[in-house]
Amino acid sequence: MQIVTDSGTDLSLSKEEQKDLNIHVVPLNVRLGDVTYREGVDIQPAEFYPLLEKSESMPTTSQPSAGEFADTYRKILETDGDILSIHISSGLSGTYNSAVAGAELLPEANITVIDTKTLTAAAGWQVEAAARAVKAGWPIDKVKSLMERISAASDSIYTLSDLQYLIHGGRISHMKGLIASILNIKPLIGVEKVNGTYVQLGQSRTFKRAVAGLVKIMSDKHAPGTPLRVQVLHSFNFEGAQRLRDLADETFDCTWLPEGHISLVLGAHTGPSMVGIAYAPQAEFADIP
């Protein structure tokens, strides 16, 4: 069995590690002006945000087509008859539905498509755990149970200082967003687990307080000092990411995964100011091969 995922899961694995674990990443698309880029193929975050700053256009994003997924599946099926396809939340992207449609184009194949009901690092944790379990020879039911357990244990939260991208992308209404901008409000946003959609968890008047508010949300769920697996990702806000990491490190016994840029598909909708954190009890990962 081999693993297919999309670039929105923000795997913290090198290309060599992905190859060793039989993980295939299908790129999502971001459009800026008249040019469409395949994330991680045609453009990297370090290149995208300077272009965004100079652009007179707002970015848009799109999922891979069903045909692109079918092409990926077809290549894998030349050497392996089983595929586990794991994707970012159907409540936030059409990627999962495209993967399902792609699998339906190959009715003779054994393709299992999973909706993580989350995105970025927390989704990537599910992908990596599944890949390691598959490589260790776990049966598919046990792999799916592992993913469900990690999903239940993991949370993703973020904040940002500039709301114009959320307003443009329709993630918050224009009027509500305009009022929030005028009041200089910084939202604290999470991903709920039932439908995998965004939910506002609070707000702050300054970005520093918003970052501290993220750590407060973490401490409301896990007592200070709890051993946690933690990963900070950001769009293009290195200072904010470092502040978030420092505060989390002061509060919890952190096992850190590599800090980095968040998927452009999320960054395009939030803009360069966004910082976020994924976290879960470290004990939930102890039995992963």
N, C-alpha and C positions, 0 to 999 in steps of 0.2 A: 504494500500500500504506500502511495506517495501523497504528499500534502500540497494543496494549492491554497494560496491566500492572495490578498490584495495589498497594495502599498500603504493603505490606510491603517494597517495593524502595527506599523512602526516596530518591526522586529529589531531587537538589540543583538543581532547575530551578524557576523561577517559573511561575505559571499561564500567563503570556503565552508563555514559552519552550516549555512543554508544548504549547500550542495551535499554535505555529509549527511544531513538529516532529511534529504529528499524533499526540500521545500521549494516550491515554485511560486514566484511573486508576479502577479499580473498588475501592471501599473494603472493607477487612476489618472485622470486627465485634468489639467488646469489650463484655462484659456485666459490670456492677457492681451488685450488689443485684438489683433488679427491672427495671433499665433496660438496654437494649441500644443501644449507640452505633455509628454508622458512622464509622470513623476518617477524620478530615479533613473530614467533612461535618457531623456532629452534635457533635463534640467534638475539641479539640486537646490535645496533651500538657500544655500549661500549665494546662489546666482539669482534666485527668484525675487527675494525681497528688495535688493537694490533696483531691479527692474520695476517692481511694484511702486517703489517710491517715486520713480521718474515717470510712470505711466499716467496718462490722463483717463484711462479706463479702469473700471473696477473688475476684479477677476471673477471668473465663473468656473465651475467644476462639473465634471461628468464621470460616470462610472464606465468601465469597459463594457462593450457590447456583448450580447449573448454569443455572437460569432467568435469574438476574441477568446472568451472562456472555452468555447467548444474547440477552437484550434489548440489551446493549451492542453485540454483534456486529451485530444486526439493524439498529440505527440507523446504524451505520457503512456497512453494505452498501447503504444507500439512495443513497450517493454514491461508494463505493469498493468494488470487488469483491474486494480482497485485504487480509488482516489477518495481522499477526504478533503473537501473544499471548505475552508473556514474564513468567514468574512465579517467585516464591520457591520454594525447594527442596521437592520432593515428600517428601523425607525428614523435613521439619520441619512441614509444613502440608498440608492437603488442597486447597489453592488450585489447584495445577496440575491435579489430577484433576477439580476442578469446571470448570475452563476447558476441559479435554478433553471432558467430558460436555456442556458448553454448545455447543461446536463441533459435536458429533455431532447436536445438535438442528437443525442447519442444514447438512445433507449437500450441498446445492447450492452452498455457499460455499467459497471457497478460504482456509481458516484454518489457519495453521501455529502450533502451540503449543509453546513452548520451556520446559524446566525448567532454571533457572539453576544448580541444585545449591548455591545459597547464598542469602543474604538480605540485607536492608538495603542499605548503601551499595555493597557489591561487586556485588549484583544490579542496583542502579540504574545502575552504570557500564555494564553490559551493555545495559541498556535504552536509555540515552542514545546509546551508540555505534551500536547498531542503528538507532535513529531517524535519526541524522545520516547514516548510510550509505544508508539507504533514500531519504532526501530528496535525496541526491546522485546517486541513480539506480543504485546498486549492485544487481546481481542477488542473489536470495535466497540462493544457495549461498555467495556471497562474504560476505554479511552474517552468515550462520551461522558461517562460518569465523572471522570477526572476533570474534564473541561467544565462540567456543570458545577462541580465543587469549587474550582478556581473562580468561576464567574460569580458565584454567590459570595465568595470571600473578598473579592477585589472591588475597589472603587476608583473612580476617576473624577477629579474636580479641577476647575481652572478659573482664572480671572483674567481681566484685560483692562487697559486704561483708555482705549480708544474704541468707541462703539460704532463708528461709521460703517465698518465692514459687516457687523451683525445686522445693522439696519438695512443696508443695501441688499444683503442676502436673504432678507425676510425672516431671519431667525427671531427678531423682535419687531413688533409693528413700528411703522415710521413714527407715529405720534408718541408712542410710549418711549421709543428710543430717543426721540428729539428731546422729550422732557428729561429723560435720564442724563442726556448729554449736557443740557443746560445746567442741571443740578450737580454735574460732575460726579455722578454715581458710578461706582465700579461693581458690577455684578459678580456674585460667586455662583458658579454654574456646575452642576453635576450631571451624571447620566443615570437615569433611573433604570431598574432592572426588568420591569415587566414588559414595556414596549421598546426599551432602549432609546428613549428620547431625552432631550435636555430638560433639566428642571432647575429653576433658580432656588438656591439654598440660602441666599442672603445678599447683602450689599454693603458697601463701605463708601465713605466720602473721599478717601485717598487710596492710591495704589498700594502704598506700604501697609496700610491697615487691611486692605483686601488680601494681600499675601499672608499676613498674620491670620486673617479670617479663615483661610484654607487650612492652616495648621490647627486652628481651633475646631474646625469641622472634623478633622482627623482625630483629635483628642476627645471629642464627644463620643466617638465610636470605640476608640482604643485608648486605654489608660496610658498616661505618660510612662515611658520606659519600656513599653511593649516591644518585643522584637518584631519588626515589620520588614517586608520586602518593599522597597520604595524606588520609584523612578521619576525624575523630573524631566519634562520635555517643554520646549518653548518654540514659538515661531521664529522670532529673531530678537529676543529680549534676554541677553546674557546676564545683565545685572539683576533683573527680576528673578531669573532662574536661580542664580547663586544665592540670593536672599531667601528664596523659598527653601532651597536645600539646607542652608544654615539653620533656619528655624526648625525644620523637621529633624535635623540632626541633633539639635539641642533638646528636643522633646522626646524622641523615640530611640530605641536601639535599632538603628537602620542597617539593613543589608542593601547596599546601593547597586542598582543597575546603571549602565552608562547613561549619562545625561546627553541630550541631543536635540535636534530640531524635530518638531512634530510634523506629521504628514501635511503636505501642501494643501490637501483637500480640506483639512480643518483650518490650517493657517490662512487660506484664501478667504475663509468666511469670518475669521476673527481678526485678521491683520497682524502686523509684526509685534504688537505689544503683549500678546497672550503668553501666560505661563501656566503650566498645569502639572499635576502630580497624580500618579497612580500608586496605590498602596494596598497591602493585604498582609495578614499574619504570616510570618515566615514559616510557621509550622505547617501551613497548608501545602508547602512545596517540598517537604522533607522526603516524600516517597517517590518523587519523580525520578525516573532512571537517569 
